[in-house]
């Protein structure tokens, strides 16, 4: 369908990116479904906190917005969450799924079949 968005990381590697589920989590927050938002993507609360910090910085402390430390913490949280999400997925504890038509899994399956022959 035209207009269907596909996560580039999920479509390439087959596993969910750190932001997968963020739109659904934000929609759940707008409905005041806090538990549902957490289930879709717990990082939605980090994004809300970061938005509040940025709003505060924009209004009262413009130097805060240029803080490399603030960005580093935000990026580190996303990367750690992604590492945990992938580890839990491969341990069979995360209810996500591997995108079977993603580019890398397809290539690896074809290579494995060639090697096996």
Rosetta silent file (secondary structure, phi, psi, omega in degrees, C-alpha in Angstrom):
SEQUENCE: XXXXXXXXXXXXXXXXXXXXXXXXXXXXXXXXXXXXXXXXXXXXXXXXXXXXXXXXXXXXXXXXXXXXXXXXXXXXXXXXXXXXXXXXXXXXXXXXXXXXXXXXXXXXXXXXXXXXX
SCORE:     score description
SCORE:     0.000 S_00000001
   1 L     0.000  147.207  176.742    0.000    0.000    0.000 S_00000001
   2 L   -72.729  139.196  177.379    1.078    3.529   -0.641 S_00000001
   3 L    86.817    0.188  178.161    1.965    5.407    2.513 S_00000001
   4 L   -78.607  123.900 -179.442    2.744    2.320    4.594 S_00000001
   5 L   -89.941  135.567  174.500    5.784    3.076    6.719 S_00000001
   6 L  -121.476  130.493  178.445    8.324    0.367    7.336 S_00000001
   7 L   -62.334  122.935 -177.492   10.990    0.759    9.982 S_00000001
   8 H   -61.437  -37.797  179.453   14.305    0.776    8.073 S_00000001
   9 H   -69.279  -43.210  179.580   16.163   -1.121   10.805 S_00000001
  10 H   -66.772  -38.030 -178.613   13.477   -3.756   11.173 S_00000001
  11 H   -72.092  -26.401  179.994   13.171   -4.139    7.402 S_00000001
  12 H   -87.637  -52.390 -173.082   16.948   -4.516    7.062 S_00000001
  13 H   -96.930  -19.498  176.682   17.968   -6.577   10.100 S_00000001
  14 L    94.597   -7.700  178.766   14.673   -8.215   11.009 S_00000001
  15 L  -115.833  156.709 -177.702   14.480   -7.092   14.642 S_00000001
  16 L   -66.518  143.969  175.994   12.653   -4.142   16.134 S_00000001
  17 L   -83.732  173.512 -179.185   14.526   -0.871   16.541 S_00000001
  18 L   -62.833  -24.651 -176.098   14.512    1.068   19.831 S_00000001
  19 L   -97.480   -2.994  178.651   11.668    3.253   18.597 S_00000001
  20 L   -59.591  128.239 -178.535    9.394    0.493   17.270 S_00000001
  21 L    94.152   -3.160 -176.076    6.067    0.879   19.034 S_00000001
  22 H   -66.693  -39.443  179.603    6.692    4.515   19.954 S_00000001
  23 H   -64.869  -44.083  178.399    3.747    5.862   17.926 S_00000001
  24 H   -65.501  -35.874  177.837    1.379    3.338   19.491 S_00000001
  25 H   -65.821  -42.401  178.839    2.816    4.158   22.926 S_00000001
  26 H   -64.674  -40.047  177.526    2.258    7.883   22.368 S_00000001
  27 H   -63.521  -39.117  177.600   -1.311    7.203   21.217 S_00000001
  28 H   -64.919  -39.335  177.168   -1.876    5.129   24.369 S_00000001
  29 H   -62.297  -39.083  178.816   -0.560    8.000   26.499 S_00000001
  30 H   -65.116  -23.286  175.599   -3.014   10.368   24.829 S_00000001
  31 L   -93.240    5.873 -177.737   -5.778    7.965   25.925 S_00000001
  32 L    62.539   28.100  175.479   -4.278    7.930   29.459 S_00000001
  33 L   -95.197   80.713 -173.150   -3.477    4.234   29.056 S_00000001
  34 H   -68.427  -37.208  179.222   -0.161    4.379   30.926 S_00000001
  35 H   -70.322  -42.647  177.456    0.294    0.618   31.208 S_00000001
  36 H   -61.508  -40.426  177.834   -0.495    0.111   27.524 S_00000001
  37 H   -60.986  -43.292  179.451    2.010    2.821   26.613 S_00000001
  38 H   -63.760  -38.224  179.915    4.672    1.065   28.684 S_00000001
  39 H   -67.897  -37.380  179.008    3.899   -2.247   26.970 S_00000001
  40 H   -67.824  -48.031  177.369    4.210   -0.751   23.495 S_00000001
  41 L  -166.535  110.127 -178.524    7.530    0.943   24.263 S_00000001
  42 L   -61.805  -21.672 -179.065    8.794    1.903   27.740 S_00000001
  43 L   -69.984   -7.287  178.134   11.030    4.571   26.219 S_00000001
  44 H   -60.487  -31.700  178.573    7.971    6.736   25.607 S_00000001
  45 H   -73.377  -32.960  175.308    8.429    7.995   29.169 S_00000001
  46 H   -66.281  -41.621  178.825   12.082    8.832   28.478 S_00000001
  47 H   -63.999  -41.258  177.832   10.984   10.778   25.405 S_00000001
  48 H   -62.890  -43.711  178.423    8.372   12.650   27.469 S_00000001
  49 H   -63.746  -42.492  178.962   10.977   13.507   30.113 S_00000001
  50 H   -63.688  -40.661  177.806   13.411   14.613   27.425 S_00000001
  51 H   -62.925  -39.565  178.226   10.716   16.787   25.804 S_00000001
  52 H   -65.882  -41.316  177.973    9.993   18.388   29.184 S_00000001
  53 H   -63.742  -42.287  178.322   13.704   19.062   29.738 S_00000001
  54 H   -65.151  -39.554  177.863   13.990   20.571   26.257 S_00000001
  55 H   -64.038  -43.068  177.128   10.919   22.752   26.835 S_00000001
  56 H   -61.031  -45.133  179.098   12.391   23.943   30.127 S_00000001
  57 H   -63.374  -40.996 -179.858   15.706   24.648   28.413 S_00000001
  58 H   -64.172  -39.032 -178.257   14.049   26.478   25.561 S_00000001
  59 H   -79.807  -39.994 -169.507   12.076   28.674   27.947 S_00000001
  60 H  -121.136  -29.454 -175.767   14.592   29.271   30.718 S_00000001
  61 L  -139.656   83.058 -177.690   18.078   27.897   29.953 S_00000001
  62 H   -58.334  -29.135  179.419   19.011   27.872   26.264 S_00000001
  63 H   -64.208  -26.776  179.928   22.496   26.493   27.030 S_00000001
  64 H   -60.710  -34.019 -178.552   20.862   23.297   28.277 S_00000001
  65 H   -68.768  -21.971  179.083   19.751   22.475   24.724 S_00000001
  66 H   -95.328    8.147 -177.479   23.371   22.434   23.549 S_00000001
  67 L   -71.321  117.739  177.677   24.445   20.057   26.280 S_00000001
  68 H   -69.045  -30.573  179.899   26.307   17.093   24.824 S_00000001
  69 H   -64.669  -41.446  178.932   25.832   15.242   28.102 S_00000001
  70 H   -61.726  -45.960  177.533   22.044   15.466   27.800 S_00000001
  71 H   -63.848  -41.307 -178.618   22.159   14.047   24.263 S_00000001
  72 H   -61.262  -42.541  178.970   24.646   11.351   25.320 S_00000001
  73 H   -64.392  -44.285 -179.784   22.344   10.158   28.122 S_00000001
  74 H   -61.111  -48.009 -179.398   19.347   10.117   25.803 S_00000001
  75 H   -66.361  -40.465  179.132   21.193    8.157   23.094 S_00000001
  76 H   -62.387  -40.147  177.448   22.737    5.771   25.645 S_00000001
  77 H   -61.316  -43.179  179.222   19.295    4.958   27.058 S_00000001
  78 H   -64.683  -43.570 -179.250   17.991    4.125   23.593 S_00000001
  79 H   -67.126  -39.748  177.060   21.002    1.955   22.745 S_00000001
  80 H   -64.059  -43.132  178.153   20.840    0.095   26.072 S_00000001
  81 H   -60.899  -41.313  179.504   17.129   -0.499   25.609 S_00000001
  82 H   -64.262  -42.964  178.826   17.778   -1.817   22.113 S_00000001
  83 H   -61.417  -43.073  178.481   20.491   -4.183   23.360 S_00000001
  84 H   -65.824  -42.360  179.899   18.159   -5.519   26.064 S_00000001
  85 H   -60.596  -43.552 -179.919   15.296   -5.849   23.566 S_00000001
  86 H   -68.839  -43.292  179.468   17.470   -7.841   21.156 S_00000001
  87 H   -61.091  -45.444  179.197   18.926  -10.028   23.929 S_00000001
  88 H   -65.138  -35.501  177.922   15.461  -10.817   25.293 S_00000001
  89 H   -62.316  -48.937 -177.552   14.213  -11.553   21.800 S_00000001
  90 H   -72.250  -19.672  174.206   16.986  -14.063   21.108 S_00000001
  91 L   -86.119   -2.812  177.422   16.484  -15.626   24.545 S_00000001
  92 L    80.449   15.866 -176.920   12.820  -16.144   23.644 S_00000001
  93 L  -104.865   -8.960 -178.601   11.513  -13.862   26.395 S_00000001
  94 L  -105.582  131.134 -174.641   10.441  -10.854   24.354 S_00000001
  95 L   -78.336   26.744  176.048    7.149  -11.136   22.458 S_00000001
  96 L   -85.024 -178.131  179.249    8.552   -9.476   19.358 S_00000001
  97 L  -140.600  156.929  176.242    9.150  -11.325   16.146 S_00000001
  98 L   -84.536  127.080  177.887   11.799  -11.604   13.510 S_00000001
  99 L   -70.165  107.703 -172.679   10.694  -10.038   10.251 S_00000001
 100 L   -66.165  -24.229 -178.560   11.056  -13.061    7.934 S_00000001
 101 L   -98.454   10.115  177.658   11.315  -10.949    4.771 S_00000001
 102 L   -65.184  153.261 -172.734   13.950   -8.566    6.096 S_00000001
 103 H   -60.171  -53.895 -176.081   17.013   -8.265    3.891 S_00000001
 104 H   -64.471  -45.391  176.681   19.708   -9.757    6.163 S_00000001
 105 H   -59.266  -37.083  178.790   17.721  -12.803    7.335 S_00000001
 106 H   -65.459  -45.006  179.725   16.870  -13.602    3.698 S_00000001
 107 H   -62.802  -44.336 -179.550   20.526  -13.275    2.667 S_00000001
 108 H   -63.860  -39.150  177.859   21.693  -15.406    5.603 S_00000001
 109 H   -63.147  -42.714  179.608   19.152  -18.133    4.812 S_00000001
 110 H   -65.504  -42.636  177.770   20.292  -18.233    1.163 S_00000001
 111 H   -63.226  -41.848 -179.873   23.961  -18.351    2.169 S_00000001
 112 H   -62.475  -40.779  178.328   23.262  -21.119    4.670 S_00000001
 113 H   -65.623  -37.319  177.436   21.495  -23.147    1.992 S_00000001
 114 H   -66.623  -41.865 -179.557   24.460  -22.679   -0.376 S_00000001
 115 H   -67.425  -37.707 -177.119   26.952  -23.725    2.295 S_00000001
 116 H   -66.886  -29.142 -177.893   24.828  -26.709    3.283 S_00000001
 117 L   -69.174    0.000    0.000   24.828  -28.051   -0.300 S_00000001
